[in-house]
Amino acid sequence: MTSTPAFPSPRPLPHGSPGTGESGARVIAVDTVDVRFPTSRYLDGSDAMNPDPDYSAAYLVLRTDESGPPDSPGPLTGHGFAFTIGRGNDVQVAAIDALRPHLIGRRVEELCADPGSVYRDLTGDSQLRWLGPDKGVIHMAVGAVVNAVWDLVSRRAGLPLWRFLAEAEPEWLVAQADFRHITDALTPDAALELLRRGRRGAAERTALLLERGYPAYTTSPGWLGYSDEKLIDLARRAVADGFRQIKLKVGADPTDDIRRLRAARAAVGPDIRIAVDANQRWEAGEAIQRVRELAEFDPHWIEEPTHPDDVLAHAAIRAAVAPVRVACGEHTPNRVLAKQFITSGAIDIFQVDAARVGGVNENLAILLLAASRNIPVCPHAGGVGLCELVQHLSMFDFVALSGTTRDRVIEYVDHLHEHFVDPVRIRDGHYLAPREPGFSARMSTESLETHRYPDGAFWRADRAAHEEETA
């Protein structure tokens, strides 16, 4: 294993770098909020497995007693969340609350010098680990906390997270990634070489990213509950807005899938990619049959054709439906299962999720695994804030790791961005690079107060209206 320095500072930082901040500053509070939005009423997000999602976030704020940067008055904070779809969001909040003792009292300078210390402590708690290990509600809670730490670190540095990571020293990044149980596929030495190569031309790619942005595709036309007329209208709008790929949900009635895909193909023409997503609905044999039935419409990929943990089934499906690509990853709970998908020939495309695994540290390992096998990463996004988060991971990958956007796109869904202080910006089918410091995870105070469940202003008014209707 490579001998690396003990978590060196990634670069001289304009504010709050080790030795320049308030040396005694610590984490003093972890606030959590159950935030829910009634998206099921409009069928936004509907698919074959999730017909009525209410997009929700188990949201947290790390509070410190260190003053923020000069252009951000008030104490330094970090923001993160786990994404859910309604019921059970309170359970996810409780899981985050259970991690609070690991955070209170941590020194800010030590946390910023080594964000991985939080990740290692949380995933190394033997009693909490029994609830996983490295999967489920508790691991998503770890991811929410770890992402909040990285938000704090990059805000303190005065940089958007993608740029903070891209400008970090390769040795430091290797020290942050979690290589446990994946060294049979990727060693720290090999990862270090990938990152060193990735620095070549990074300045030019940064300039290109800031000018043009990162390519996106949109799922907004394709929700299963939408009418054909709405699908056609939104598909045409997507093309007019510069998107070169859209995605449709499939997996309910086979006749409906064929009809909807035929309508979409007629609406966008032969040159626009159409991906399809079964959301885990099919058995392996059924998936093969259904994808072959859709082949005349030239689907670019089939996403989650079967159970998201079934590596063998994905491999069988991939062999049978080529040249249609197979994609998965949004429900992959950790780097170990990601290793199996990426290295076994089971998939063509991996779809990282910023809030499913253990946060930035584990996603660094997954991005490195994908780069080592030249597997394109096309992140899962949408939901509440997933677009805001995952853009940073792809942009880091482009600037400082894979060095390419070939066959790479970030999912985009036009829902709920207005609730974030630094929302995503889309121009001509591209994500524009965030310029504000942090991980783009901070929600507005007004949105938190309005949509806090069950006592936020929206939910109180909604309950009162329901009681009046049923009286």
Residue pairs with C-beta under 8 A, 6 or more apart in sequence:
1 187
1 188
1 189
2 171
2 174
2 188
2 189
2 192
4 171
4 172
4 174
4 175
4 188
4 192
5 171
5 172
5 175
6 175
7 113
7 114
7 116
7 172
7 175
7 176
8 169
8 171
8 172
9 17
9 18
9 113
9 172
10 164
10 167
10 168
10 169
10 172
10 173
11 167
11 168
11 169
13 20
13 156
13 157
13 158
13 159
14 157
14 158
15 21
15 69
15 70
15 156
15 157
15 158
16 66
16 69
16 76
16 108
16 112
16 156
16 157
16 158
17 112
17 157
18 109
18 112
18 113
19 109
21 66
21 108
21 109
21 112
21 156
22 65
22 66
22 67
22 108
23 109
24 107
25 64
25 65
25 66
25 76
25 107
25 108
25 109
26 64
26 65
26 105
26 106
26 107
26 108
27 62
27 63
27 64
27 103
27 104
27 105
27 106
27 108
27 111
28 63
28 64
28 65
28 104
29 61
29 62
29 63
29 104
30 60
30 61
30 62
30 63
30 96
30 97
30 99
30 100
30 103
30 104
30 145
31 60
31 61
31 63
32 58
32 59
32 60
32 93
32 96
32 97
33 59
33 60
33 93
33 448
33 452
34 56
34 58
34 59
34 89
34 90
34 93
34 452
34 453
35 56
35 57
35 58
35 59
35 81
35 89
35 384
35 443
35 447
35 448
35 451
35 452
35 453
35 456
36 54
36 55
36 56
36 57
36 86
36 89
36 451
36 453
36 459
37 54
37 55
37 56
37 384
37 416
37 451
38 54
38 458
38 462
39 45
39 53
39 54
39 55
39 415
39 416
40 46
40 52
40 53
40 54
40 86
43 223
43 224
43 225
43 226
44 53
44 55
44 223
44 415
45 53
45 55
45 85
45 223
45 382
45 383
45 413
45 415
46 52
46 53
46 223
46 224
46 225
46 226
46 249
47 223
47 224
47 249
47 251
47 277
47 279
48 224
48 249
48 250
48 251
48 252
48 278
48 279
48 281
49 251
49 279
49 280
49 281
50 85
50 279
51 224
51 225
52 86
53 85
53 86
54 85
54 86
55 83
55 85
55 86
55 383
55 384
55 415
55 416
56 83
56 84
56 85
56 86
56 89
56 384
56 453
57 81
57 82
57 83
57 84
57 89
57 384
57 385
57 443
58 81
58 82
58 84
58 89
58 92
58 93
58 95
58 96
58 141
58 144
59 79
59 80
59 81
59 443
59 448
60 79
60 80
60 81
60 96
60 144
60 145
60 148
61 77
61 78
61 79
61 148
62 77
62 78
62 79
62 80
62 103
62 145
62 148
62 149
62 152
63 75
63 77
64 75
64 76
64 77
64 108
64 152
65 75
66 75
66 76
66 108
66 156
67 74
67 75
67 76
68 74
68 75
68 76
68 77
68 155
69 76
69 155
69 156
69 158
69 437
72 155
72 437
76 108
76 152
76 155
76 156
77 152
77 155
77 442
78 148
78 149
78 150
78 151
78 152
78 153
78 155
79 148
79 151
79 438
79 439
79 441
79 442
79 443
80 143
80 144
80 145
80 146
80 147
80 148
80 149
80 151
80 359
80 439
80 441
81 144
81 147
81 355
81 384
81 385
81 441
81 443
82 92
82 95
82 96
82 140
82 141
82 143
82 144
82 355
83 355
83 383
83 384
83 385
83 386
84 92
85 383
88 137
89 453
90 453
91 137
92 137
92 140
92 141
95 137
95 138
95 140
95 141
96 141
96 144
96 145
98 128
98 138
98 141
99 122
99 128
99 141
99 142
99 145
102 118
102 121
102 122
102 125
102 145
103 118
103 145
106 118
108 152
108 156
110 117
111 117
111 118
111 149
111 152
111 153
112 152
112 153
112 156
112 157
114 175
114 176
115 146
115 149
115 150
115 153
115 176
115 360
115 361
116 175
116 176
116 178
116 361
118 145
118 146
118 149
119 142
119 146
119 178
119 358
119 359
119 361
119 362
122 128
122 142
122 145
122 146
122 358
123 129
123 133
123 134
123 139
123 142
123 178
123 358
128 138
131 137
131 138
132 138
132 139
133 139
134 333
134 334
134 335
134 336
134 358
135 333
135 334
136 333
139 333
139 334
139 357
139 358
140 355
140 356
142 358
142 359
143 354
143 355
143 356
143 357
143 358
143 359
143 362
144 355
144 359
145 359
146 358
146 359
146 360
146 361
146 362
147 354
147 355
147 359
147 360
147 389
147 439
147 441
148 441
149 359
150 161
150 359
150 360
150 439
151 161
151 438
151 439
151 441
151 442
152 438
153 164
154 160
154 161
154 164
154 437
154 438
154 439
155 437
155 438
156 437
157 164
157 437
158 437
159 167
159 437
160 392
160 433
160 434
160 435
160 436
160 437
160 438
160 440
161 360
161 392
161 396
161 434
161 438
161 439
161 440
162 391
162 392
162 393
162 395
162 396
162 399
162 433
162 434
163 206
163 399
165 173
165 360
165 364
165 392
165 396
165 400
166 202
166 206
166 395
166 396
166 399
166 400
167 400
170 192
170 195
170 196
170 198
170 199
171 192
173 195
173 364
174 188
174 191
174 192
174 195
176 360
176 361
176 364
177 188
177 191
177 361
177 362
177 364
177 365
177 368
178 335
178 358
178 361
178 362
178 364
178 365
179 186
179 187
179 188
179 191
179 365
181 335
181 336
181 339
182 335
182 336
182 339
182 365
182 369
185 339
185 342
185 343
185 369
185 372
186 339
186 365
186 368
186 369
186 372
190 372
191 368
191 372
194 368
194 371
194 372
194 401
195 368
195 400
195 401
197 403
198 371
198 399
198 400
198 401
198 402
198 403
199 400
200 403
201 403
202 399
202 400
205 398
205 399
205 403
206 399
209 395
209 398
209 399
209 433
210 433
210 435
212 430
213 427
213 428
213 430
213 431
213 432
213 433
214 391
214 394
214 395
214 398
214 405
214 410
214 430
214 431
214 433
215 244
215 405
215 408
215 409
215 410
215 429
215 430
215 431
216 243
216 409
216 410
216 411
216 412
216 426
216 429
216 430
216 431
217 243
217 244
217 245
217 246
217 247
217 273
217 275
217 378
217 409
217 410
217 411
217 412
217 429
218 238
218 241
218 243
218 245
218 246
218 247
218 411
218 412
218 413
218 414
219 246
219 247
219 249
219 277
219 382
219 411
219 412
219 413
220 234
220 238
220 412
220 413
220 414
220 415
221 230
221 231
221 233
221 234
221 235
221 237
221 238
221 246
221 248
221 264
222 231
222 246
222 247
222 248
222 249
222 264
222 277
223 249
224 249
224 250
224 251
224 252
226 234
228 259
228 260
228 263
231 248
231 260
231 263
231 264
231 267
232 263
232 264
232 266
232 267
235 246
235 264
235 267
235 268
236 267
236 268
238 246
238 268
239 246
239 268
239 269
239 272
241 426
241 428
241 429
242 427
242 428
242 429
242 430
243 272
243 412
243 429
244 272
244 273
244 429
245 272
245 273
245 274
245 275
245 300
245 409
246 264
246 268
246 272
246 273
246 274
246 275
247 274
247 275
247 276
247 277
247 303
247 411
248 260
248 261
248 264
248 274
248 275
248 276
248 277
249 276
249 277
249 278
249 279
250 257
250 260
250 261
250 276
250 277
250 278
250 290
250 294
251 257
251 277
251 278
251 279
251 281
251 282
251 290
252 281
254 290
254 293
257 276
257 290
257 293
257 294
258 293
258 294
261 274
261 276
261 294
261 297
261 299
262 297
264 274
264 297
265 274
265 297
265 298
268 274
270 298
273 300
274 297
274 298
274 299
274 300
275 299
275 300
275 301
275 302
275 303
275 327
276 291
276 294
276 299
276 301
276 302
276 303
277 302
277 303
277 304
278 287
278 290
278 302
278 303
278 304
278 305
278 306
279 303
279 304
280 304
280 305
280 306
280 307
280 308
280 331
282 290
282 305
282 306
283 306
284 305
284 306
284 310
284 313
284 316
284 317
287 302
287 305
287 306
287 313
287 317
287 321
288 316
288 317
288 320
288 321
291 299
291 302
291 305
291 317
291 321
291 324
292 320
292 321
295 321
295 324
299 324
300 324
300 325
301 324
301 325
301 326
301 327
301 348
301 349
302 317
302 321
302 324
302 325
302 326
302 327
303 327
303 328
303 351
304 327
304 328
304 330
304 331
305 313
305 314
305 317
305 326
306 313
306 314
306 317
307 313
308 328
308 330
308 331
308 332
309 331
309 337
311 337
311 340
311 341
311 344
311 346
312 346
314 326
314 328
314 341
314 346
314 347
315 344
315 345
315 346
317 326
318 325
318 326
318 345
318 346
318 347
318 348
325 348
325 349
326 346
326 347
326 348
326 349
327 347
327 348
327 349
327 350
327 351
327 378
328 341
328 347
328 350
328 351
329 338
329 341
329 347
329 349
329 350
329 351
329 352
329 353
329 380
330 351
330 353
330 356
330 380
331 353
331 356
332 338
332 341
332 350
332 353
332 356
332 357
333 356
333 357
334 357
334 358
334 362
335 357
335 362
335 365
335 366
335 369
338 350
338 357
338 365
338 366
338 369
338 370
339 369
340 346
341 347
341 350
342 350
342 366
342 369
342 370
342 373
342 375
343 369
343 373
347 375
348 375
348 376
349 375
349 376
349 377
349 378
349 407
350 366
350 370
350 375
350 376
350 377
350 378
351 377
351 378
351 379
351 380
351 411
352 363
352 366
352 367
352 377
352 379
352 380
352 390
352 393
353 379
353 380
353 386
353 390
354 363
354 379
354 386
354 389
354 390
354 392
354 393
355 385
355 386
355 389
356 380
357 363
357 366
360 393
363 393
367 377
367 393
367 396
367 397
367 401
368 401
369 375
370 376
370 377
370 402
371 397
371 401
371 402
376 406
376 407
376 408
377 393
377 394
377 397
377 402
377 408
378 407
378 408
378 409
378 410
378 411
379 390
379 393
379 394
379 410
379 411
380 386
380 390
380 411
381 387
381 389
381 390
381 391
381 410
381 411
381 412
381 413
382 411
382 412
382 413
382 415
383 413
383 415
383 416
384 416
384 419
385 416
385 419
385 420
385 440
385 441
385 443
387 410
387 411
387 412
387 413
387 417
387 424
387 431
388 417
388 420
388 422
388 423
388 424
388 439
388 440
388 441
389 439
389 440
389 441
390 410
390 411
391 410
391 424
391 431
391 433
391 434
391 440
392 434
392 439
392 440
394 408
394 410
394 431
395 431
395 433
397 408
398 404
398 405
398 408
402 408
410 431
412 424
412 426
412 431
417 423
417 424
418 447
419 443
419 444
419 447
419 451
420 440
420 441
420 442
420 443
420 444
421 442
421 443
421 444
422 434
422 436
422 438
422 440
422 442
423 440
424 431
424 432
424 434
424 440
425 431
425 432
426 432
434 440
448 456
449 456
449 457
450 456
450 457
450 458
451 458
451 459
452 459
453 459
454 463
